[in-house]
């Protein structure tokens, strides 16, 4: 049809393509342009709603942080020094306390006598060493060709979970095997006993006292029907241990290790020297224990003679470099001991780290209010950004010619009203955000007075937490009652706006998108009607133009005939 329209006007000069275009443009302006304007407005509203949802979501995040109980459970610790450091987990008891360190816990370290080289053989023939530590025994095999380096590796392979073996050069042609317990504590004393007796010397043996031979670890130490007392002497200290005819060798060792007097001085372990050959080995825990270890039947007379002194004293030259010690300290004046320097069992959530001997510290565990203040400032900033944008979206300024995209939309305007109402609300206890330094100035901008906030929170931290994030109380009947905090209510309000399923802004966005879809359908339908109308008009114009052209052609022929007739008659 378009080609036909361009030929219009050949006959009359009236029915031209320009006439049809002008008519169509006028109809389009009346029908299509209003739809386009509405689509453009809806697109702008969608963009504005996306921005609004983003700002509301950001504001909700800062409000949610202030509603989170864990924020108020954060703790900060002050008072640590070179001797003590303390950390406190969330929710730890807020308190002040003193710590005084007598000595920190230490690992047990022993060293062998001097060897001329790392490749020097340590034994005359095959055999076995018994390494005892912390109530465990490890069997270390050796041969006539085993070197100090080989022994180090064998100990690490067999007992690496409990000790670390290394070699150390201490001088020209002087090499030592060093054994270090992997953990601290007085129960980590290390003993080395030659079960086979084939070592070339005593350089690898610890000084200890061992009993005579028993058939098994559960063999009885006293004659049937007897009972009495065994006296153990170590470094001038004695202690009595009661026995009966059912006391076993292992049971006697356990009593010694459990005794608070002796377990600081000696360790007892049962070592198997051969088939039906079990002996109790007593190893000093400190280099200060100089005198021999003695065992005697002080009462009863029924104690087996193989358990008493005079059986065998090993003059091993494996020296104690560092005693394995427990930590000794006071906590608020109360004396305590622990096998480790990282102590977690004094108070729930509290970790005390002992760093050096002979020091003290005054520790304060308090609520970490700086995190609350930081989150509060973030909330204030998010609020001001959101409210300014809401004001711009709903503004109307005739003088400046400024009209917001949602001017006159009470649904959007009500968002700022509800948020502002929440900010200025007062709860049933008379508490309000302005009491905590959070208020609105005369222009509606939120301000935050951190000094006023800190003063209020310091005065009543529990009350502040309850006002901000709520509190659950349990009655004497066991019934729990929860009162929402202001930021809990605030969070719920903002959820009603931002929820991806039922939120107000979500619904408004979807409604605008649905309206745009309908408008696009209306536009397509209107365009189709206009196209059909002007296609028909173009066809009619072309037909009229053709008729006019034919009439003009016939008239021209008639004029020629008349002229010729007139000329011939003259």
VEXPAGU-362968 format. One line per 10 residues: number of its first residue (from 1); their letters; for each residue y, z, x of C-alpha. Coordinates in Angstrom, 1 decimal. Layout:
NUM> A> Y,Z,X; ...
END
This chain:
1> XXXXXXXXXX> 0.0,0.0,0.0; 2.4,0.8,2.9; 2.4,-2.9,4.0; 3.4,-3.9,0.4; 6.2,-1.4,0.3; 7.8,-2.9,3.3; 8.1,-6.2,1.6; 10.0,-4.9,-1.4; 13.4,-6.3,-2.1; 12.6,-9.9,-1.5
11> XXXXXXXXXX> 13.4,-10.7,-5.1; 16.0,-8.3,-6.5; 17.0,-6.4,-3.4; 16.7,-3.2,-5.5; 13.1,-2.1,-5.2; 13.0,-1.3,-1.5; 10.7,0.9,0.7; 13.7,3.1,1.5; 14.0,4.0,-2.2; 10.4,5.2,-2.4
21> XXXXXXXXXX> 10.7,7.2,0.9; 13.8,8.9,-0.4; 12.2,9.7,-3.7; 9.1,11.1,-1.9; 11.2,13.2,0.5; 13.0,14.7,-2.5; 9.8,15.6,-4.2; 8.3,17.0,-0.9; 11.4,19.2,-0.4; 11.0,20.6,-3.9
31> XXXXXXXXXX> 7.3,21.1,-3.8; 5.9,21.2,-0.2; 8.7,22.8,1.7; 8.7,26.1,-0.4; 4.9,26.4,0.3; 5.5,25.8,4.1; 8.2,28.4,4.1; 5.8,30.9,2.5; 3.1,30.0,5.1; 5.5,30.5,7.9
41> XXXXXXXXXX> 6.6,33.9,6.5; 3.0,35.0,6.1; 2.2,34.0,9.8; 5.2,36.0,10.9; 4.0,39.0,8.8; 0.5,38.7,10.3; 2.0,38.8,13.8; 4.2,41.8,12.8; 1.1,43.6,11.2; -0.9,43.0,14.4
51> XXXXXXXXXX> 1.9,44.6,16.4; 2.2,47.4,14.0; -1.5,48.1,14.1; -1.5,48.1,17.9; 1.4,50.6,18.0; -0.3,52.8,15.3; -3.5,52.7,17.3; -1.8,53.7,20.5; 0.0,56.5,18.6; -3.3,57.6,17.1
61> XXXXXXXXXX> -4.9,57.8,20.6; -2.2,60.2,21.8; -2.5,62.3,18.7; -6.4,62.3,18.9; -6.1,63.6,22.5; -4.0,66.5,21.2; -6.5,67.2,18.4; -9.4,67.3,21.0; -10.6,70.8,21.6; -11.7,69.9,25.1
71> XXXXXXXXXX> -8.0,69.4,26.1; -7.3,73.1,25.6; -10.6,74.1,27.3; -9.5,72.6,30.6; -9.0,75.2,33.3; -7.0,75.4,36.5; -7.8,77.8,39.4; -5.3,79.3,41.9; -5.7,81.8,44.8; -8.3,80.0,46.9
81> XXXXXXXXXX> -8.0,80.1,50.7; -10.0,79.5,53.9; -12.5,82.1,52.9; -13.1,81.4,49.2; -12.8,78.5,46.9; -13.4,78.7,43.1; -13.8,76.1,40.4; -13.9,76.6,36.7; -15.6,74.4,34.1; -14.0,73.6,30.8
91> XXXXXXXXXX> -14.1,76.6,28.5; -14.6,79.1,31.3; -13.3,82.6,30.6; -9.6,83.0,31.5; -9.3,85.9,33.9; -8.0,87.2,37.2; -10.4,88.7,39.7; -10.7,89.6,43.4; -13.2,88.4,45.9; -14.0,89.9,49.3
101> XXXXXXXXXX> -16.4,88.3,51.7; -18.4,90.4,54.2; -20.5,87.5,55.4; -21.5,84.2,54.1; -25.1,83.1,53.7; -26.5,81.4,56.8; -29.5,79.3,57.6; -32.2,80.5,59.9; -32.2,78.9,63.3; -34.8,79.4,66.1
111> XXXXXXXXXX> -35.2,77.7,69.5; -38.2,77.3,71.8; -38.2,78.2,75.5; -37.2,75.6,78.1; -39.4,72.5,78.7; -38.7,70.2,81.7; -38.7,67.0,79.6; -39.1,65.7,76.1; -42.4,64.1,77.2; -44.0,67.2,78.7
121> XXXXXXXXXX> -47.3,68.1,77.0; -47.2,71.4,75.0; -51.0,72.1,74.8; -54.2,72.3,76.8; -56.3,70.9,74.0; -56.4,70.2,70.2; -55.3,72.8,67.8; -53.0,73.9,64.9; -49.7,75.7,64.6; -48.8,77.5,61.4
131> XXXXXXXXXX> -45.2,77.3,60.4; -44.2,79.9,57.8; -41.0,80.0,55.9; -39.9,81.2,52.4; -43.4,82.2,51.4; -44.8,78.8,52.3; -47.2,77.9,55.2; -47.4,74.5,56.8; -50.2,73.4,59.2; -49.0,71.4,62.2
141> XXXXXXXXXX> -51.7,69.7,64.3; -51.4,69.1,68.0; -53.5,67.7,70.9; -53.5,67.9,74.6; -51.2,64.8,74.7; -48.7,66.1,72.2; -45.1,66.1,73.6; -42.1,68.1,72.5; -40.8,64.9,70.8; -44.2,64.4,69.1
151> XXXXXXXXXX> -44.1,68.0,67.8; -40.6,67.6,66.4; -41.8,64.6,64.4; -44.9,66.3,63.2; -43.0,69.3,61.9; -40.5,67.1,60.1; -43.4,65.1,58.6; -45.2,68.2,57.4; -42.5,70.8,56.7; -39.4,68.6,56.3
161> XXXXXXXXXX> -38.8,69.9,52.8; -38.2,73.4,54.2; -37.0,73.0,57.8; -35.5,70.4,60.1; -36.8,70.1,63.6; -34.7,68.6,66.4; -34.6,68.6,70.2; -31.7,69.7,72.4; -31.0,69.3,76.0; -29.4,72.5,77.3
171> XXXXXXXXXX> -29.2,71.7,81.0; -30.7,69.8,83.8; -34.4,69.4,83.0; -34.1,71.9,80.2; -35.1,70.8,76.7; -35.7,72.9,73.6; -37.2,72.5,70.2; -34.8,73.8,67.5; -35.9,74.6,64.0; -33.3,75.1,61.2
181> XXXXXXXXXX> -34.1,76.1,57.7; -32.8,73.6,55.1; -31.4,76.4,52.9; -29.6,79.6,53.5; -30.8,83.1,52.8; -32.7,86.0,54.4; -36.0,84.8,53.0; -35.8,81.6,55.2; -36.9,83.3,58.4; -39.2,80.9,60.3
191> XXXXXXXXXX> -42.4,81.9,62.1; -44.6,79.8,64.4; -48.1,81.0,65.1; -50.8,79.4,67.2; -53.8,79.4,65.0; -56.1,77.7,67.6; -54.8,79.3,70.8; -54.7,76.1,72.7; -50.9,75.9,73.4; -50.2,75.9,77.1
201> XXXXXXXXXX> -47.7,78.8,76.8; -45.8,81.0,74.3; -42.6,78.9,74.4; -43.2,77.6,70.9; -44.3,80.9,69.4; -42.1,83.4,67.5; -42.4,87.1,68.3; -44.5,88.6,65.5; -47.2,91.1,64.7; -50.4,90.0,63.1
211> XXXXXXXXXX> -53.1,92.0,61.5; -56.8,91.7,62.3; -59.1,89.4,60.4; -59.8,89.6,56.6; -62.3,87.4,54.8; -59.8,86.0,52.4; -56.2,86.4,51.2; -57.5,88.4,48.2; -59.7,90.6,50.3; -59.0,94.4,49.7
221> XXXXXXXXXX> -57.1,96.3,52.3; -58.6,99.7,51.5; -62.1,101.2,51.1; -63.6,101.6,47.7; -62.5,104.7,45.8; -59.5,105.3,48.1; -55.7,105.2,47.7; -52.9,106.2,49.9; -49.7,105.1,51.7; -49.1,102.6,54.4
231> XXXXXXXXXX> -46.0,103.1,56.5; -44.3,100.0,57.9; -41.8,100.5,60.8; -39.4,97.8,61.8; -36.6,98.3,64.3; -36.4,102.1,63.7; -36.5,101.7,59.9; -39.6,102.9,58.0; -40.9,102.3,54.5; -43.9,103.6,52.6
241> XXXXXXXXXX> -46.1,101.2,50.5; -48.7,102.7,48.2; -52.1,101.1,48.1; -55.4,101.5,46.1; -58.8,100.1,46.5; -57.7,97.0,44.5; -54.7,96.2,46.7; -55.3,92.8,48.4; -53.9,91.5,51.7; -51.7,89.0,49.8
251> XXXXXXXXXX> -50.6,91.8,47.4; -49.5,94.0,50.4; -47.5,91.0,51.8; -45.9,90.5,48.5; -44.9,94.2,48.3; -43.2,93.9,51.7; -41.4,90.7,50.9; -40.1,92.2,47.6; -38.9,95.5,49.1; -35.1,95.6,49.3
261> XXXXXXXXXX> -35.2,97.6,52.5; -37.8,95.6,54.4; -37.1,92.1,53.2; -33.8,92.1,55.2; -35.8,92.9,58.4; -39.1,91.2,58.3; -41.1,88.5,56.5; -44.8,88.8,55.7; -47.0,85.8,55.2; -50.8,85.3,55.1
271> XXXXXXXXXX> -52.0,82.7,57.7; -55.5,81.3,57.8; -56.8,81.2,61.3; -60.2,79.9,60.5; -63.1,80.0,58.0; -63.1,83.6,56.6; -60.3,84.5,59.0; -57.0,85.4,57.2; -54.3,87.6,58.8; -51.0,89.0,57.7
281> XXXXXXXXXX> -48.2,87.9,60.1; -45.0,89.9,60.2; -42.0,88.1,61.7; -38.6,89.7,62.4; -35.7,88.2,60.5; -33.1,89.3,63.0; -32.7,89.2,66.7; -31.4,92.8,66.4; -34.9,94.0,65.6; -36.0,94.9,69.1
291> XXXXXXXXXX> -38.7,97.4,68.8; -42.3,96.6,67.9; -43.4,96.3,64.3; -45.8,99.1,63.4; -48.2,99.7,60.5; -50.0,103.0,60.0; -52.1,104.7,57.4; -49.8,107.7,56.7; -51.6,109.1,53.7; -55.0,108.5,52.2
301> XXXXXXXXXX> -57.1,107.5,55.1; -58.7,104.6,53.3; -56.6,101.8,54.8; -58.6,99.1,56.8; -58.1,99.6,60.5; -57.6,95.8,61.0; -54.2,96.2,59.2; -52.8,98.9,61.4; -50.9,98.6,64.6; -52.6,97.8,67.8
311> XXXXXXXXXX> -54.3,94.7,66.5; -52.2,92.0,68.1; -48.5,91.6,69.1; -47.3,88.1,70.0; -44.7,88.1,72.8; -43.6,84.6,71.8; -40.5,83.3,73.5; -39.2,81.3,70.5; -35.8,82.9,70.2; -33.6,83.6,67.1
321> XXXXXXXXXX> -30.4,81.7,67.4; -29.1,82.6,64.0; -30.4,85.0,61.5; -31.1,83.6,58.0; -28.8,85.8,56.0; -27.9,86.4,52.4; -24.2,86.3,51.5; -22.7,89.8,51.0; -19.4,90.0,49.0; -17.7,92.0,46.3
331> XXXXXXXXXX> -16.5,90.6,43.0; -13.8,92.8,41.4; -15.1,95.6,43.6; -18.7,95.1,42.7; -21.0,94.6,45.7; -23.2,91.5,45.4; -25.7,89.5,47.5; -26.8,85.9,47.0; -29.0,83.6,49.1; -26.5,80.8,48.8
341> XXXXXXXXXX> -22.8,80.3,49.4; -22.3,78.3,46.2; -22.6,80.9,43.4; -22.8,79.9,39.7; -24.4,83.0,38.1; -21.5,85.5,38.1; -19.7,84.1,35.0; -20.5,81.1,32.8; -18.8,78.0,34.1; -17.5,79.7,37.2
351> XXXXXXXXXX> -18.5,78.4,40.7; -17.6,80.6,43.7; -17.9,79.0,47.1; -18.0,81.4,50.1; -16.6,79.7,53.2; -16.1,82.2,56.0; -16.9,85.7,56.9; -14.6,88.7,56.6; -11.9,87.4,54.2; -10.7,88.0,50.7
361> XXXXXXXXXX> -8.8,86.3,47.9; -7.2,87.0,44.5; -8.2,84.3,42.1; -6.6,83.4,38.8; -8.4,81.2,36.2; -6.0,79.9,33.6; -5.7,77.2,30.9; -4.6,73.9,32.4; -1.5,73.5,30.3; -0.1,70.7,32.4
371> XXXXXXXXXX> -2.6,68.4,30.8; -1.5,69.4,27.3; 2.1,68.9,28.2; 1.3,65.4,29.7; -0.5,64.4,26.5; 2.4,65.8,24.4; 4.9,63.6,26.3; 2.7,60.6,25.8; 2.6,61.3,22.0; 6.4,61.5,21.9
381> XXXXXXXXXX> 6.8,58.2,23.7; 4.3,56.5,21.4; 6.0,57.9,18.3; 9.4,56.7,19.4; 8.1,53.2,20.1; 6.4,53.0,16.8; 9.2,54.3,14.7; 11.8,52.0,16.3; 9.5,49.0,15.5; 9.0,50.2,11.9
391> XXXXXXXXXX> 12.8,50.6,11.5; 13.3,47.0,12.8; 10.7,45.6,10.5; 12.2,47.2,7.3; 15.9,46.9,8.3; 18.7,45.4,6.3; 22.1,44.9,7.8; 24.4,42.6,5.8; 27.2,42.8,8.3; 25.0,41.8,11.2
401> XXXXXXXXXX> 22.9,39.4,9.1; 19.8,41.3,10.1; 16.9,41.4,7.7; 13.5,42.9,8.8; 10.3,41.0,8.1; 9.2,43.8,5.7; 12.6,44.6,4.2; 12.1,45.8,0.7; 8.4,46.5,1.3; 7.9,50.1,0.3
411> XXXXXXXXXX> 4.3,50.2,1.5; 5.5,49.6,5.1; 8.5,51.8,4.7; 6.3,54.6,3.4; 4.4,54.7,6.8; 7.5,55.9,8.6; 8.3,58.4,5.8; 4.8,59.9,5.9; 4.8,60.2,9.7; 8.2,61.8,9.8
421> XXXXXXXXXX> 7.2,64.2,7.0; 4.2,65.3,9.1; 6.4,65.9,12.1; 8.8,68.1,10.2; 6.1,69.9,8.2; 5.5,73.7,8.3; 2.0,75.2,7.9; 1.0,78.2,5.9; 1.6,80.4,8.8; 5.2,79.3,9.2
431> XXXXXXXXXX> 4.4,77.2,12.3; 6.1,73.9,13.0; 6.3,71.5,15.9; 10.0,72.3,16.6; 8.8,75.8,17.5; 7.0,74.1,20.5; 9.9,72.0,21.6; 9.0,68.9,19.6; 11.8,67.7,17.3; 13.8,64.8,15.9
441> XXXXXXXXXX> 17.4,64.2,16.8; 20.0,63.0,14.3; 19.0,59.4,15.0; 15.4,60.1,14.3; 14.3,59.9,18.0; 11.6,62.5,18.9; 12.5,64.8,21.8; 10.3,67.1,23.9; 11.5,70.3,25.5; 8.8,71.0,28.1
451> XXXXXXXXXX> 10.3,74.4,29.0; 10.2,75.6,25.3; 6.7,74.2,25.0; 5.5,76.1,28.1; 7.1,79.3,27.0; 5.5,79.2,23.6; 2.1,78.2,24.9; 2.1,80.9,27.6; 3.0,83.5,25.0; 0.2,82.6,22.6
461> XXXXXXXXXX> -2.3,80.0,24.0; -4.9,80.7,21.4; -2.4,80.4,18.6; -1.1,77.2,20.0; -4.5,75.7,20.2; -5.3,76.7,16.6; -2.0,75.2,15.4; -2.5,72.0,17.3; -6.3,71.3,16.9; -7.5,73.8,14.3
471> XXXXXXXXXX> -9.8,76.8,14.5; -13.1,77.8,13.1; -13.7,81.4,12.1; -17.0,83.0,11.0; -16.9,85.8,8.5; -19.1,89.0,8.7; -21.4,87.2,6.3; -21.8,84.4,8.7; -19.8,81.9,6.7; -17.8,79.4,8.8
481> XXXXXXXXXX> -14.3,78.5,7.8; -12.4,75.7,9.5; -8.6,75.3,9.4; -7.3,72.0,10.5; -4.6,71.8,13.1; -1.4,69.7,12.7; -2.8,67.0,15.0; -6.1,67.0,13.0; -4.1,66.2,9.9; -2.0,63.7,11.8
491> XXXXXXXXXX> -5.1,62.0,13.1; -6.5,61.7,9.6; -3.3,60.2,8.3; -3.2,57.6,11.1; -6.9,56.8,10.5; -6.0,55.9,6.9; -3.6,53.3,8.4; -5.7,51.9,11.3; -9.3,52.1,10.1; -11.0,48.7,10.6
501> XXXXXXXXXX> -12.8,49.1,7.3; -10.4,50.7,4.9; -7.1,51.1,6.8; -3.8,50.3,5.1; -2.7,47.9,7.8; -6.1,46.3,7.8; -5.9,45.7,4.1; -2.4,44.3,4.3; -3.4,42.0,7.1; -6.3,40.7,5.1
511> XXXXXXXXXX> -4.2,40.2,2.0; -1.7,38.2,4.0; -4.4,36.1,5.5; -5.9,35.5,2.0; -2.5,34.5,0.7; -2.0,32.1,3.5; -5.4,30.5,2.8; -4.4,30.1,-0.9; -1.0,28.6,0.2; -2.7,26.1,2.5
521> XXXXXXXXXX> -5.0,25.0,-0.4; -2.0,24.7,-2.7; -0.2,22.6,0.0; -3.2,20.3,0.4; -3.4,19.8,-3.3; 0.3,19.1,-3.7; 0.2,16.6,-0.8; -2.7,14.9,-2.4; -0.8,14.6,-5.8; 2.3,13.3,-4.1
531> XXXXXXXXXX> 0.4,10.8,-2.1; -1.4,9.6,-5.3; 1.9,9.4,-7.2; 3.7,7.4,-4.6; 0.7,5.1,-3.9; 0.9,4.2,-7.6; 4.7,3.8,-7.5; 4.4,1.6,-4.4; 1.8,-0.6,-6.2; 4.1,-1.0,-9.2
541> XXXXXXXXXX> 7.1,-1.7,-7.1; 5.2,-4.4,-5.2; 4.1,-6.0,-8.6; 7.7,-5.9,-9.9; 9.0,-7.3,-6.6; 6.5,-10.2,-6.9; 7.5,-10.9,-10.5; 11.2,-10.9,-9.6; 10.5,-13.2,-6.7; 8.7,-15.7,-8.9
551> XXXXXXXXXX> 11.4,-15.6,-11.5; 14.0,-16.2,-8.8; 11.9,-19.1,-7.5; 11.6,-20.6,-11.0; 15.3,-20.2,-11.6; 16.2,-21.9,-8.4; 14.0,-24.9,-9.3; 15.6,-25.0,-12.8; 19.0,-25.0,-11.2; 18.0,-27.9,-9.0
561> XXXXXXXXXX> 16.8,-29.9,-12.0; 20.0,-29.2,-13.9; 22.0,-30.3,-10.9; 20.1,-33.4,-10.4; 20.3,-34.2,-14.2; 24.1,-33.7,-14.2; 24.5,-35.9,-11.1; 22.5,-38.8,-12.7; 24.4,-38.7,-15.9; 27.7,-39.0,-14.1
END
